[in-house]
Every structure is written in structure tokens, then in C-alpha cells.
């Protein structure tokens, strides 16, 4: 069993973590220096002296790339038992790291997550960030996870190829991992760990705007596709009504064109499905979903407005909001679902320089 620690500009806590893990009889430790620079060389030299393998990026490439560098290295050296990923800033206690290792060794069937319960004094941005990503995860998969932002995760060696192929270079990589895991047949197991935030978590390198945009990219792209499709539908409705004077023709024509546009956008940009072979199976599912949503739209509007006397504007907002979430979940789960037998690419070119002890 290996422990993999991505590190960018770490402090003494990394060395303390290594020492504590060695005392706890931890297996071999691999650290990825993600372009920290000469000022931090003494930290990584100390890690080498303590018996760690240190892999080095010449420039900062992001946490996702650092993890993939580590996974690629472990695959190349023939790791067979598994890998535990932990953060370098002291948020993960050695006892919790070893607990995840023990659970992984006993199960070997999927991802083991060390989940915090965010009790006590937790920085506001950390609490808010986890609530937001937890909601996004539930919306996009239909499943719930207590802690979507945990960096303490265990993986069997059989997943190394898959982990190397996942998209994402920075913090969005860890969210992509959760989004793709279950649809590719990898179950998630949650294990409760302690919630530790040192110095109000100021050592975190998470960029609230840039990294959040990448984490929430799937739902943002879906929103953009939906808005563009709605604008196209509205514009075509007015144009066809003006040219033909026939409302029914205008409604059907506008909806047909906007639906095809929305399908193309979602297939190519939102759900990352570019293989032409997927069209045969996804088009019938997509337009069946369109028909279902039209029926549900009327049914919910009738329920809210006619049966429950909700004002029309509010009823419309409730209906569209509900169907928006349902549409996103349905398209990700069924219409554009990734095939289980998807080919996995090996990691290549992930390490700029590797140093062995």
C-alpha cells in the first residue's frame, strides 16, 4: 500500500506528517512537488532523507495533474495493493490515513472516502464550498456524499489506469472523479474522519473564483446550453410566426430546431460525448426525454396553478426549476451515460523529473 501526497509550497507540517506516518508504520510514501520552487527545496530534501520518493514538476500544474503524476508513477513501478491520497497541510491525521488504508485493504472494490462532518469551528468558505459541491453532486448523480471535497481518498491498484484518464488538472479533478466513478461501476465507501482546520485553513491553495468555476463547470455548461436553446426557440417562434402567420407551425418548428441545437450542444460540450456511435442510442433517449418533459411541464403547471392556486409566475418558476434539475440528471444518467467498457488511456508525459531515494 502506497501513500501519495501532492504538495505545493508546503511548510513544516509536511515533514511532521511524514514523521508521524513513519511512526504509525505507514507503507512507502510518494510526494509530488507541484512546482514549489527553490525556496521549498529543503522541505522536499528532508522528505527524501526520511525515506520518501519525491516526484517533481518544474512548474505548478495543479493538484489534479500532481495526483495523476503520482498515479502514473505507481502504475509504472507495478503497485499492486492500492494507494491512499492525503493532503500535505496537516488536515489529515495519520490515524485517519491508516484507517482508510485498512478499509481499502479489506474491500478493494472501489473508492474509500475519508469524510468530515464539519462540526465545530470550520472556516466559512470551507463549509459553504462543501455544501455547494454536495448539492451539485446530488443534482448531477442522484446520490449523496457527506464530504465531496475531501482529499483523503483510497483507491485499489486496479483503478490506476482509470484515474490517469480522468479529465481535470486542478481541484476540479477530484470532483470529476466523484462524478464519473459510479457511472463507470466504481462504488464509493464513506469513512468518518476528524475535521481539522489549522490557522483557519489559510494554507489552502484553492482559488475561490477560478477553481470554483472549474468544479461547477458541468452544471454551468448545462445552464448555458439551456439558455441559448431557449433564446433560439423564442427567436425562431417570432420569426416563423411573422413569416407564416401560423402559430402551431411556428411553435413546432421553433421547438424542433431548438431541441436539435440543445441535443448537439449537450452531447458535444456538456457531457463530453464526441463519439459518433453514441448518436444512435442517445437521440431516441433525448427526444423521448423532451416529450416526457413537455408532459410533466403541463402536469406540474396544472398542479401548482390550478390545483394549489399558486400564482402563475411562481408556478412557472417552480415548474421550470424542477424540470431543469430533472433534465440535467436524466441526460447525465441515461441519455449521455458513459459506456462501462470505455477504453482507458495510460498516463503518459505526466512527470517532468523523477527523483528516487
Buried (B, 14 or more C-beta within 10 A) or exposed (E): BBBBBBBBBBBEBBBEBBEBBBEEEBBBBBBBBBBBEEEBEEBBEBBBEBEBBBBBBEEBBBBBBBBBBBBBBBBBEEBEBBBBBBBBBBBBBBEBBBBBBBBBBEBBEBBBBBBBEBEEEBBEBBEEBBEBBBEBBBBBBEEEBBBBBBBBBBBBBEBBBBBBBBEBBBBBBBBBBBBBBBBBEBEBBBBBBBBBBEEEBEBBBBEEEEBBEBBBBBBBBBBEBBEBBEEBBEEBBEEBBEEEEEEEEBBEBBBBBBBBBBBEBBBEBBBBBEEEEBBEEBBEBBBEBBEBBEEBBEEBBEBBBEEEEBEEEEBBEBBBEBBBBBBBBBBBBEBBBBEEEEEBEEBEEBBBEBEEE
